Amino acid sequence: MRSPQRQDPSASDEPDHLEGLFLLFENWIDPFRDGDAASPPRSAFGFVRYFLAQTRWPFIAFLVIAGVVGFIETSLFWFVGLIIDALNASTPETVWQDNAWLFGLMAFTLLVLRTLFWSLNALINEQTLVPGFFQLVRWQSHRHVLRQSYQFFQDDFAGRVATKVMQSGQSTGDFLISIINSIWFFLVFGLTSIGLFVALDWRLGLVLVAWFGAYVWMAFRIMPQVRKRARYMADMKSGLNGRIVDSYTNVQTVKLFSANDREDSFAREGMELLRRAVARLSRLITSLRMILSALNGVMLVVLGWMCISFWQAGHMTTGEIATVLGLGLRLNNMSGWIMFQINAIFRDLGTIQDSVNTVSQPHDVVDSHAPVALPPVKGRVRFDGVTFHYGKDSGVFDRLSFEVKPGEKVGIVGRSGAGKTTLMSLLLRLYDVEGGRILIDDTNIATVRQDALRGAIGVVTQDTSLLHRSVRDNIAYGAPDASMRDVEAAARRANAHEFIVGLRDVKGRNGYDAHVGERGVKLSGGQRQRIALARVFLKNAPLLVLDEATSALDSEVEAAIQDNLATLMDGKTVIAIAHRLSTIAHLDRLIVLDGGKIVEEGSHEALLRAGGLYASLWERQSGGFLSVKEAAE
């Protein structure tokens, strides 16, 4: 269930007669096609080749057209030389008759050929590659990153990861377009110029070859350093973005702890690192521009001296001099722009590698190559010798085994750090076990698709975060095809309908259409928890995992939904994690964890009578007003 999409107010501004032409080029690339590999390559060039292979024909066409454009642009200077010589050889009265073919060819080149190929160049660039290719890279990068493990997102700033996904499309597209539109164009223009110079006099061509050689040597000598520093600068930039987003995301904590100055310092440190990285990169660029200015000056002086000398000797006409000097000046102007483009290309390459380091990481929780279907769930859950250390040598679980029968309601109890939440994460395959196995009925959860597994489990966590979408979208998140009537019924069962109808956001959306803010910050903790409960009511999964599902509710609201929660749990297998022991005392069985091991299990009354860890935790929570014996009675 989706909220209505915003319409582009400028969509109706396009001329109708061009819409079909635009659509033809815009639809050339499908930006939402699936990738050809399980994981994009982890090198910058491999990453570029991977996406280029998926869109080879638009880029081949773009390459050919850019080459033709470069040839046409060079021919214009040749036309200028021919026109000057034609004017010198004709009289004003006969110039049109004597040179009709030349003027006609030049007009046809300018009006038809040049317009046609520049238009095709623009259409492929702006209508095919920018909207299509850029989004293709972002789409496949996003899909790959979104399927990373929970641990992946815990190890990095969300804003930093998002920045790398976004810049992957921009930098990869800019890199390829710049190579074709700039480097390839310049190469064709330069090689055609060399051909014209050689045709006039081989010595002129030799000057241009020497200039090109020095230019290329300088580029390949300095640009790898630019690439290295650009990659470091991109990393500092995404790191700074992560710092700022982290402050904004946790702005309530910043305000409560009067930490504006500390966050300023945190951001300033990141900005200083970025400033230094930019300065180091700029030093190379400035040095390059200084050397290039001197090199271009030498090239123009030598060409000018040679042209005048050849003219004096009768080896060159004034039109040929105009062609040579015109092309020389054009190359002089282009060289600075091309070096800037080369600099941008290496920056893009550094940015691509910076993105690849995050985007192309292989998934560490993956579906089986031949996943089995998850049969209709009866509800038996078995941990069979499960070992899990978060990748370390020891800790959490060592050969943990227990079973929950179909329809049984089991509470997981223990001190902080005992492994309660880790147990829930393993059942949901947010992490893979390092030893042993977890079975639902008789199916090893490692052999089924993650989506199918999680679709069979309803979860309410203590730290409830909502999507910055409408209340309706949040409740229907586990059942996107649910009707509005079903959404409202689930909200009523969670005692949420009354406050939902009174909601209004800053854009004037009311009730179930109101947006809840990032992570649901516009709602109270209790309101978020009730929407999370409504989501689970609507999903109606056969297995329930409740991690302090009512911890954020006040006593009155909690009492109001307990009957509905009991109805939800009826006939389902329930694993409830609780710190507030009174919320799970009524369950069929309690399992007490300590140090990753089961130290006690049984009913609430039996555990109190045993006088062990559970009894100690219970006595502590009851404030010592009841003795263990009295509580058991």
N, C-alpha and C positions, 0 to 999 in steps of 0.2 A: 504494500500500500504506500503510494508516494504522494507527497504534497504536489500541488500544481506547479508546473515549471514556469519560470518567468519568461515572458516573451521579449525578444529583442526589438526595442522600439524603432531601430533603424532599418529593420528588415524590409519595410515597404518603400525605402528610399531608392532601391536598386531599379534601374531601367528594365522594363519587362523584356525588351528585345535582346538583352544581354544575359538574362537569367539562364536560358538553356545552355549557352556557351559556358557560363561559369559553372553550372552544375556538371557539365561534361568533364571538366578538369577536376572539380572538387570531389567527384565520385571515383576518380581513377585509383586512389588508395583507400582501402578500408582501414580506418584507424583503430578499429576494435577487433581485428583478427587475432586469433591465438598465436602465441609464439611457436617456433619450430623446435625448441629445445627445452629441457626441464629447467635449465638455468642459463641466463645470458653469459657470454664469455667474460672473464675477469680481467682481460687486458683492454686498454682503450681502443687499440686498432681492431682487436677481435670483436669488441662490442659494436664498433662502427660497421664492420663487415657483416656482422650478424643481421643488423637491421637493413643494411644496404641490399643484402641478398633477397630480402622480402619485398623490396620495392625497386628492383633493378631496372625495369623498363622506363618508368618516369625519369630516373636519373640518367639512363642512356640517352633518352630523348633530350634531356636538359643539356647533357654534354655536347651532343651534336649541334644543337641550336646555338649554344654559347660559342662553339668554334666557328660557326657560320657568321655570327654577329661580329666576332673578332676579325675575321677576314674582310667583312664588309667595311668595318671601321677603318681598316688599313687602306682599303681601296679608295676611300674618300681623299686621302692625301695624294694618291697617285693621280686621281682625277684633277685635283688642284694644279698639279704640275703640268698635266696635259693641256688644261685650259690656258694657263699662262703662256705656254709655247704656242698654242693655237692663236692667241691674241697677237703674239709677236709676229706670227707668220701670215696673218690675214689683215685685211683692211676693215674698217667699221662697216662698209657697205656689204662685204661678202662673208663676214665672219659666221653668220647663221647658216648660210648655204654651204660653206666649206666644212663646217663642223657639226652638221645636223646630227650625225650618228653619235658623236661624242656627247653632245648635250642631251640627246634623247636617252642614251645609256645611263648617264649620270642621273637624270630625272627619274628614270625607271628604278634605278638602284635606291635612290632616296625615298621616293614616294611609295614604292611597292615592296621591294625586297627588304629594305631596312625596317620599314613599318611592320611588315609581316613577321620577321624573325624577332624583332624586339618585343612584339606583342605576344608571340609564342613563348618567349623567354619569361615575360612577366606572368603569363597565365600559369605556366608550370611552377614557377617560383612561388607566386602569391596564392594561387588557387589550389594547387596540388600539394606542394611540399610543406608549406607553412601550416595550413590547417590539418593536413593528412599525416605527413611523416612525423611532425613534431608530436602530435597526439598519439600516434602509434607507439613511439618510443616510451612516452609517459604511461600509456595504458598498460603495455606489457611489463614495464618496470613496476608500476603500482600493483598489478596482479601478483607479481612474483614476491614483492615485499610484503603485501598483505597476508600472504600465506606462510610467512616466516613464523617461527615458534614464538611463544609468549616471552621466552628468555631474550630473544633478539630485541624486542621492544623495551625490555627492562634495562638493557645495556646501553641505551642511547637516548638522546633527546628526541621526542616526537617531532618537534619543529625542524631539527637537523635532518632527520630521515625524510620528512616531507620536502625540504629544500632540495635534497639530492635527487629525489624522484622528479621534481619539477625541472631542475636544471639539466637532467639527463636528456630530456627531449629538446630543450632549447639549444644546449651546447652541441649535441650530435647533429641536429639539423643545420645550425649555423656553420659547423665545421665543414659539412659536405657542400652546402650551398656556396660558401666562401671559396672553397677549392675550385669549384666549377665556374662560378661567376667572376672570380677574381684571378686566381692563379692560372687556370686553364685559358681564360680569356686573354690574360697578359702574355701567356706563352704563345698562343696562336698569333696575337698581334705582333709580338716580338719576332717570331720566326718569319712571319710574312714580311716584316720590315727588313730583316736581314736579307731575305730573298730579293727584295727591291734594291737594296744597297749593292748587293753583289752584281745584279744585272746592270747597274750603272757603272760601278768600278769595284773590283774585288777588295781594294784597300779600304773602301768605306765599310764594306761588310766585315772586314777584319777588326775595325774599330768597334763596331757594334758587338761582335762576338766577344772581344776582350772585355767590354763593359758588362755584357751578360754574365761572363765567367766570374768577374769580380763580384757582381751582384749576388749570384748564386752561392759563391764561396762564403760571402759575408753572411748570407741568410742561414746556411747550414752550419756555420761556425758559431753563431751567436744564438740562433733560435732554440737549440736544445736546452740551453741555459734558461731561456725565456720559458720554455715548457715546464722545466723543473720548478722554477719560481712561481709560475702561474698555478701549478698544481697545489703548491703550498699555500698560495694566496686563496685559492678556492676552498681549501680545507679550513683556513682561518675564517673565511666568510661564512661558511655553513655553521662553524662552531659558534660564531657570534650570533647568528640567527637563532641557534639552539638556546643560547644563554638568555636572549631577550624573550623568546617564546616561553621559556621556563619561568621567568619572572612574571610574565603576563598571565600564564595559566594558573599560577599559584598566588595571584595578587591578593587574595584574602589573607593568606598567611603573611605576606609581606606587610600588609596593613596592620594586622593584629600584633605583629612583633616590631612595629615601627622601624622596618628594615629598608626604607627607601635608600638611605645612604649606602648600606651594604650592597644592595642590588645595583646602585650606581657604580660602585667600585667593581662589582662582578662584571657588569657590561663594559665599563671603561677598560678593564684588563683585556677583554676580547677585542675591543676597538683598537687598542694600542697594538696588539699582536697583528691585526689586519693592516693597520697603518704602516707598520714596519715592513710587512710583506709586500704591500703596494709600492713602498719606496724602493725596496731592493729590486723589484721588477722594473720600475720606472727608470732606474739608473741604466739598465741595459738598453731600454728603448731610446733613451736620450742619446746614449753613445752611438747607437745605430743610426739615428737621424743625422747626427753630426758627420759621421763617416760618409753616409749616402749623399749628403749635400756636396761634399768635396768631390766625390766620384762623379756625380752628375755634371758638376762644373767642368771637370777635365774632359768628359765626353763631348759636351757642347762646344768647348773651345777648339778641340781637335777637329771635330766635324766642320765647324765654321771655317777654320784655316784651310782645310783640305778642299772644301767647296770653292772657296775664292781662288785658290791656287789652280784647281782644275779648270775653272772658268777662264782664268787668265791664259791658260794653255789651250783653250778651245775644246776641252774635253767634256764640258758640261754646259747645258743650257740654263737659262734663268728658271725655267719651269722645274728642271731637275733639282736645282738648288732649293727651290721652294719645297719640293717633296722631301728632300733629305732633312732640311732644317725643321720643317713642320713635324715630321716623324720624330726627330730628335727632341724637340720641345715637348711633344706629346709623351714620349717615353720618360722624359725628365719629370713631367707632372705625374704620370702614372706610377713611377717608381716609388715615390713617397707613399702614395695611397696603397700600392701593393704591399710595401713593407709593413704598413699599418695593418693590412689584411692578414699578412703572414703572422704578425704578432698576435692578432685576434685568433687566428687558426690555432696557434700553439697554446694560447690561453684556453681556447675551447677544448683542446686536447687534454690539457691539464685538468680542466673542469670535468671532462668526461671520465678521466681516470679517478678523480675524486669521487664522482658519483658511482662509478663501477665498484669501488671498494666497499660501498654499502649495498647498492642495488643488486649486484650479482653474487652476493654471498649465497652459497647453496643452502637449501633448507635442511635443518637438522631434525625436524620431525616430519616424516614423509609417509605417504600412503604406500602400502604394499604394491609391488609391480602387478600383482594379480589379486586385487582385493576381493574378499568374499562378501556376499550380501549379508546384512545383519537380519537374522530371522525376527519375526514378531517377538518382542521382548516380554518374557514372563516375569523377569525381575530378580533372578538370582545373581548376586555379585560375589566374585571370589578373588581375593588377593592370594596368589600362590607363590610363596618364596620370593616376594618382591624386594629387590635391592635397589637403592637409589641414593646417590651421594652428591648430586649436583655437579657431577664431573670431577669431584675430588676423591681423595684416597679413602675417606671414611666420612660417616655422619648420616643423619636422618634415618634411613631404613636399611636393615640387614636381614634378609630372608623373612620378611614380614608376611604372615599368613593369617587370614580369617575369612569367614564367609557370612554373607547376609542372605537370608532366605527370601524367596519371592513374597512380597507383601509385608515383609518385616520392617519395622521402624527402629533404626539403630542410631544412637547418639555417640559422637566421638568427643571425648573429653580429655583434657590434659593441660599441663602448664604451657605458657607461651614458649614457642620453639619446640614443642614436642613432636611436630610433624603433621598436625591436623589439616592445615590448609594444603600442604604438600600432597597429602593423601588424596584430597579432592582434585588437585591439579593432575595427578597421575591418572585418576579414573577418567578425567576428561581429555586425556592425552595432550595436555598443554606441554608436558614433558614426556619423553619415553623412558620407561623403566630401564635400568642398567643390568638387571638380572631378574629372573622369574617372569611371571606373567599375571595379567589381570583378565579375568573372564566375566563376560555378561552371559548368563545361562551357560552354554558350553562353547561360546565363541571368544577367542582371544581378541581383545580389542585392537591389538597391533595389526590384525589381518583385515580389518574393515576400514572403509573410508572414514576420515575424521569427521566429515560433515554428517555422515549417517550416524556415527556414534553420538555426536553432540546433539543431533536431532532427537535422539531417544532420551535425553537427559534434560530435565528442567533445573535451572540453577538460580538461586538468589544469594548474592554475596553480601557481606557486611558493608563493604565499601561500594555502594551502588553508584555507578556513573551512567548517565543517559546521553544519548546522541543529541546534538544540537539540531533537532527536527521537531516536528509536532508531537504533541502528547499521543495522538492517535498512532503515528508511525512508531513511537517507542513501545507502546503496548502491543502493537501487532508485529513487532520485530521477529518473533519466533513463529508467527503464523501470518505471513504477508498477504494471504488471500482472504483473511477473515473479513466478515462484513462489519459495518459500523455497529449493528445491533450486538454482535458478539463482542466487539471491543468494549462497548458500554457495559454489557453484562459482566465482563471480567473486571472492569473498574469498580462496579458496584460491589462485587464479591470481595475486592480488596479495600473496601471502604474509601475509595478514592474519587468516586463520581462527584460528590458534593463539592470538593475543592476544585476539581477540574473545570466544572462549568463556570466557575468564577474567575478563571485565569484570563489574562489579557497581556499580550506582549507589546513591545514598542512599535510594532508595525500594525497594531490594531487587530491582530488575529485573536479570536476568542475561543475559550473552551478547549475542545479536543484539537483544534487547529493551531492553538498557541504553541510557539516554540519555547523550549525549556532552557536555552542557553548552553554554552559549552559544558559538557559533563553534567548538565542539569543544574547549573549553579543558581538559576533563578528560583529554584524550589528549595524548600527546607529538606533536611535529611529524612524526616518522616514522610514527606510527600514523595521524595524520590523512591523511598523504600516501598511505598504502597503502589507506585507505578510499576516497579520491578516485580512485585507480587502479582499485579494484574497481568503482566506479561507472561508469568509462569502459569497462572490460571488459564490464560487463553491457549498457551502452547499445549498444555495437558499431556505432558510426556509421561511414559510409564515409570521412569526413574526420577526421583527428586533428590537434589543435593541442596541443602539449606545451610548456609554459613552465616549464623546469627541473623536469620531472615527477619526477625522482628526487633533487632537491637536498636534501631533508630526510632522506634515508635514509643509514644508515651503509653502509660498503662491503660488509659481509657480506650485509645485506638486499638492497642494490641488486643484487649479483651473483646473488642467489637469484631475483629476479623478472625479470632481463634476458631470459632465454629466453622467458618468458611475454609480456613486452612486445614482443619481436621477433615472436612469433606474432600478437599483437594488430595489429601494424603490417603484417603480411603482406597484400598485396593492397589496401592502403589508401593514400591520399595523406596524407602526413605533413608538417606544418610544425612544426619543433621550434626553440624559442628557448632558447638556453643561454648561461650565463656560464662554466660549467665545460666547457671545450671538449672534454675527453676523452669526454663523454657523447654528442657528436654527430659525432665524427671519422669514424665508420664510415658516415655517411649518404651517399646518392648524390651530393649536391651541397650546397655551402655558399655562402650569399649573405652578403657582408660589407657592413654598413651603416655609414655615417659621415656625420653631419650630414644625415640624411634621404635620402642618395643611396647607390646601389649602387656601391661602389668596387672590389669584387673578387667573383668567383664562380668556383667550380670544386670539385674534390675536395680533401680534406684534404691529400693528398700534393702536388697541383699548387700549392695555395696556399702550402705551406711552401717549395716550390722557388722560387716567385715572390718571396719575401722581402719581402712588403708588410705591410699592417696586420695581417692574420691571423697571419702568421709572428711578428710582434712580440708579439701577444697570447699566442700559444702559448708563445713563449720565456719570457715573463714568468710564465706559470702553471706552467711546468715548472721554475721556480726557477733557470734558467740552467745546469742540470746537463747538458742536451743542447744542442748547437748546432742551429741550424735545419737545417743540412745533414744532421746525424746523425739528427735526428728524421724527416726526409723519407725517409731510407734505411731 
